[in-house]
Amino acid sequence: MLQPYIKAGDSLLEALPHWSKRQRWAFSLALCMALFWLPGAAASTLNCHKTCICASNIVSCSKMNLTIIPTDLPLYMAVLDLSYNDIQRLRSEWTPFRLPKLHNLLLSHNGLSFLSSEAFVYVKYLRYLDLSSNNLRQLDELIFEPLVNLEVLLLYHNKISQIDRSAFVTMINLQKLYLSQNQISRFPLELVKERSRLEKLNLLDVSSNKIKILPIDELQVLPAWIKNGLYFHNNPLLCHCDLYTLLAHWYIRKLNSAMDFKDDYTCILPGPQKIQERVFDLSGYNMNCSTFKEKDEEAFLEQRMVLICDTKHKKMSKTWMMPGNVMVTHESNQTATVLKDGNLQISPVRVEDSGTYTCIAMSEAFNETIYVVLKVHNFTMHGGGETLNTAYTTLVGCLASVVLVLMYLYMTPCRCFCCPDKGKTRGDDSIHSSMLSVTPTHEDPTLKAELNRHVEFIDSKDLQGQNGKLNPNGDDDDDDLDAEAGSLMKGKRKKSVAESISSVFSDTPMVV
């Protein structure tokens, strides 16, 4: 049989002594009010006298040992401070209605470990959110999707180790993001890289995490207004010269991220000992990295060149001065013009465009001067290739000439004493003997006997009266020579064309 439903409050009233009905209701009302007034009690309402401090549009409930957020928050509230409490979970129903004027929400030092995916649905107009010094471990996909107007987000001093790549993708107005003192091991490049970065983000702090490797190449090409607010000191980075070059460049440009924490940029040297070293000391004995120097811009004739005024702050008015302190104006008849983004375009480039260009950037609170050195080569980019080809051809021609000279000096026909046919019988029929020797190809005993003699060079003083003819004995007269020539003619020696050619090219003396 079903029993009638009896409320807990009715049972409590029945247990009381036989009070009048009016007394029982008064007791119940007092008990409920006591429960509402207890700090941290469930479903507590806002009390501007005991649990919170209300000053105009500011509500401060800091250090009140709250476990949940009070209800019945005023719609006119612009700042809500709930820091230093014990609110460990931020559920979707923490406010059941929209708070259109709430701009600042502070939830630091609460031990907060859970964020509902719908926790910020009714506070879309937040511009400042402080979730620092809590126990958050991960940031899920689109966790901050409703916060399209947020400008500052504080998440430092948590236990965050995982960040979804789309966690901040909808925060198009975010300017400052603090992620320091967590357990992040991957640099969130998607936040600053072109085409995926948040366009208004000018400060990203990932210092004091567990990042070992940085995307150096991607960081080098970032504009100066992003690098000026990019902090990654106090991470266990691996030492290498590219890291030193990156920070040395930033320091020369006087970027805040390198200037303010110069001594806090450290890295781990290679080796089993894992010695920690200051990055700016890597140019010394440890790794001997080259000292960084600014590179000049280079251009070629008739080229279109754009000089970038890479300022440390965004949205600054820029004025350019050409070499010789000539101001670039729209009215002047110059090849240089200032583009809409403040950069300087030179088209076409001429030789006289070489020199130092000055960009003067100004804003209401900051001024900056940037110098850009332009070096113009005295040829076009295509002509430079032709010049290179001509020089290469000339070099090859010179080398070929040297080779031909060496071949002429060392590969000419050698003298008889070095000929490979030395020792063969005279008169052997061969192409070599007929070409390089004056020896007759047909054997004639008489001719062989006549030619089988030695030739020697004698001093010119012993040749008087010889009429230019050689006298091997030094005392024979002209008649003996004529007799010898006659015997040669009797041998019917016929000179061939080859022997005539051989006599021209051979150094071997011949007897005639």
C-alpha positions, 0 to 999 in steps of 0.5 A: 500500500502506498504511503503518502509523501512526507517532506523532511521539513514536515517530519522535523516539525512533527518532532518538535514539541506541541508548539502552535502553528505560528511558532513552527513556521517561524522556526522553519523560516529561521532555519532556512535563513541560517542555511543561506547565510553560511559561507559556501553553503549550497545554493547561497545567494549573494549577500553584499554585507557578509559574504561579498563586498559590493561597490557600485558595479564591482562585486568582490567575494574574495577569501570567503571560503566559497565552494560555489558561486553565489546566485542572484548576481546583479545584472549591472555587475562589471567585475566579479572577484571570486579569487582565493576560495575553494571553487573546484568546478566551474559548471555551466549553471553557475549563472542561470541568466546572461550577464551582459555587463560583466567584463572582468571575471577573477577565479584565481587561487581556487584549486579549480580543476574542471571547466564545463564546455558551456561555462562561459555561454552567458558571459560572452562579453568578458574582456579579462579572465583570470584562471591562474594558480589553479589545478587545470591540467588540459584545455579541451577543444573550443573550451573558450569558444563563446569568449569572442570579446576576450582580450586578456587570458591568464592561465599561468601557474596551473598544471596544464600539459595538453592544449588542443590546437583549436582551444583558442581559435575563436578568440579573435580579439585576444591580445595577451595570453599567459601560459607560464609555469605549467607543464607544456612541452610543445611550443604553440606555434599555431597561435603566432604562425601566419594564416593561423595566428590570432591577428591581435595577439601581441603577447604570448608567455610560455616561459617556465615550462618543459619546452625543449625544441623551438621552431627556430625557422618559423620564429625568425620570420615573424614580424617584430611586433609579435617577437617583441612580446614572445617570452620562452625563457626558463625552459630546458632548451637544447643548446645550438647556434641557431638559438643563439643567433635568434636571441642575439638578433632580438637583443640587437633589435632591443625587443622586450622579450630578449632585453627584459629576461636576458639572463633567464634564457638558458639551455642544456649543453650536449653531453651526458652531464646536461650542463646548463648554460646561458644562451648569450654565452654560447658565442664563447668557449662552449660552442663558439657560435659566430657573432651575429651581424645584421645582413644588408638587403641586396637587389639587382638592376630593374628589379622590384624591391620592398623594404620592410619597416619591421616595428616593435608595435603594430599600427604606427605611422611610418615615414621613410627617408632615402639616402641623403636624408631625402624624404619619400613623398607621394608628390615627388618624382621618385622610384620609391613609394610608401605602401599602405602597410608602411613598407617602401617599394622601389621599382625599378631598382637603379645603381644610385638607389644603394645606401641606408634607408631610414624608417621613422615610426611613431605612435601616441606612446612610442617612437622607433627608428629603423635603418635598412641598408640596400646594396644594388648590384650593377647588373640585372638578375638575368644578366648576372647569369650571363656574366657568370656563364661568360666567366665560366667559359673563359676559365674553361678556355684557359684550362684547355689552353694550358692542357694543349701547351703541356701536350705539345711540350711533353708528347712530341716525337722523342729523339732516337735515344729514347725511341721504343724501337732502339735495338731493332735491326736497321731497315726493319719495315714498319710504319714507325721506322719509315716515319721517324727514321732516315734509315732506308727501308731496303737492305743494301749491304753497301749502304748499311756499311756506309751509314753505320757510323757515328755522328758527333758534334764538333766545335765550330772552330774546327770546321774551317774550310768545310763550307758548312759541311760536317767533317767527322774526322776533322782532317779529311778533305772535300774530295773524300766527302764527294767520294762518299756522296758518290757511293751513296748515289750508287746504292740507288737510295730513293728518298721517300716522302715520309723520310722527307717529312721525318727529316723536318720533324726529327732532331736527329743529325743526318749525313748527306 
